[in-house]
Amino acid sequence: ADLMAGGGLSRSRISGVAPRADDGAPPRIDIAFTEKRAQLPVAVVTATKGVFNAGRDQKELKPVAVGSSLMVQSYVQTGADGLALLDLADGSRLRVERGTLLLLGQLHLNEALERVVELKLVAGHVSVDVARRGPKGRFRIKTKHGVAGVRGTRFRLDLGKGQATRLETLHGKVDLAGSKAKVLVPAGMGSRVDASGVPMKPRPLAAAP
């Protein structure tokens, strides 16, 4: 144990056990240590405007500069005049609009090497350009009304004043699921879901002015 600690390993991660020896067997001590994996960033801040804060504790968010890395379970928040662009580790891009609070829940590869991304939109509006990673894996954004499940696409998700979650699919397809039903929203269509848990039938998006 002293040798392992001398090599820089924290003593809190070293344990030693002296098992009962069998008759005639020499005594021995088993020493083990726990492996602490380095936490990798899940996003990088590429641009900001106005007030933009981030941190692991929602009550203690602090200003974050361009180029900063964000870890899993970090909150990001823009002020009334704020805007932020984030590059996620899987190649996807997020535009965090003003007055938004977003939780970077998880982003990793599962045992089958499939992408797993889960974000939570607490308030506000985000635009997402999801990197294509094949048909498997998942990219989901949750709100208090439902879940937007993405299939390699570009879309906008808006929580507005909290009465309903509005989805606009710009490219590809998005599954919008409430607690009681879900709909598939293709490109050029939009939908919304509220506390009823039943998403609205997709409708064409309004033409850009």
N, C-alpha and C positions, 0 to 999 in steps of 0.2 A: 504494500500500500504506500509506504514512504517513497519507493522508487517511482510509482505512478504519479504521486503528488509532486515529486521533484521534477517530473517531466512536464508539469504545467496543468495536470488534471485536478479539478476542484475536489477536495476531500468529501464534499457533500454528495458527490456522484460515485464514491467508492464504498463498497460494502465488503465485509469479510465474514466468512462462516467457517467454524471449526467443527466439521461433522464427526459423529462418533465413529471411531475406527473399528473395523472388524478385528476379531482376535488374530493376532500375529501380523496384522498389517501395520505399516508405519503410519504415524499420525500425519495429518495434512491440513492445510488451510486453503479454502477456496475463496478467491478474490474476484469480484466482478465490478463492472462500472456501467453506468447508463450513458448511452449515446445521446447527446443533445444536438439535434440538427440545427444548422443555421437557418434563420428565417429569411426567405427571399422576398423582395418587394413584389407587389402585385400590380402596381401602377406607378407611372412617372408623370409628374406635372409638366406639361409642355408649353402652356400659356395661361396667363391669368389677366384679369382686368377687374379693377375695383377691389372690394373686400372678398378675400378667399382664405378660409381657415380649415385646418384638418387636425386630427388626433384620434387616439384610441378612446378617450373619455369625452362623451358628448358635451359634458358640462365644462370642459377645460380645453376647448379647441383654440389653436394658435395659428397666426399667419404662416403661410407656407410659400416658399419661393419657387420660381420656375427651375426645373431640374431636380426637385426634391423627389425622393422615393416614398411611396406609401405602402404600408404593410396591411396584411389581412386584418379584418375587423376594425379598420379605420373609418371614421366619419369624415366626410368632406362637406363644406358648407359655403355657399356664396351669399353675399349680402344683397341688399336691394339694388345695388349698382354692380354686382359682381358677375363674373364669368370665368370658367376654367375649362381647359382642355386636358384630358388625361389619356395617355397611352397605356392600355392594359398589357400584362405580360403575355397574353395569348395573341396579341396583334390587333385586338379590337380597340376602337377609339370612342371616348365619351366626351360629349359637350354638356357641361353642367351649367344650366342657365341660372339667371338671377333668382334669389330667394329660394334656393334648393338645399335640401339636406339629404345626403345619400350615404348609405353604409356599404362599404366594400366587404361583403360577407365572407366569401371564399373564392379562390381561384387556384385550381390545381389539376393535375392529371390523376385519374383514379388508377386502380390496379390494371385495368384493361387499356391504359394509356389514352383514355378518352377525356376530353376537356370537361371540367365541371366549374362553371362560373355562376355564382349567386350574389346578386346585389339587392339592396332594399331601398326603395325610394320612400323616404319618410315625408318629404314635402317638396313641392316644386316641380321642375320639368327637366328632363334629360333627353338628348338626342344621341343615338347609338349607331355606330357603324361596326357591325360584328364581323370579325375575320372568319373566313370560311375554313372549317376544320373537318370536313367530311360529314357524313350523315349521322354519326353517333356522337355521344357526349351531349352536354346541355349548357345553355346560356339562358339564365332566367333572371328577371327583375321582379321582385315582389313589392306590392303595396298593401295597404290595409284592406283593399277591396278584392285583390286577386293577384294573379301571376301572369306575366308575359313570358312565354317560352319561345325562344328565338331559333331560327333555322338559317343562319348565314345571311344576314339581311341588314337593312338600314331602317330605323324606325324612330318615332318620338313617343315618349310616355309623359303624361302630364297629370299630376295629382290635383292641380288647381287649388281651390279653397278647401279641399278635403272632402267634398261631397261625392265625388266619383273619380275614377281613374280613366283617362281618355288615351286611346292608342291610335296612332297614325302610322301605317306601314308604307314606307317609301320604296322599298325594294325587297323582294323575297317574300317570306311568309312568317307570321307570328301567331302562336297559339295564345289567346287571352282566356284565362281560366278564372272563374269565380268559385265560390264555395259550393255552388249547386250545378254549374254547367260550364262549358267552354265553347269557344268558336275559333275557327281558323280565319285569320284576317290577311288576305293576300295584298300584294302591292297595289297602291292606289285606293285602298279602302281604309276605313276607320271604324272603331267600335268604342264602347265605354262599358264599365261595370261599376255598380255602386253597392251599397250595403245589402241589397237583395241577393247578391251572389250569382245573378244571371246576366251574362254579357248581352248587350244589344246586338241585333243582327247587323253584320258589317254593311256600311254604306259608303258610296264613293266620296273621296275627299273633295273639298271645295277647290276650284281652280285657283291657281296662284294669280294674284292681281298683276 
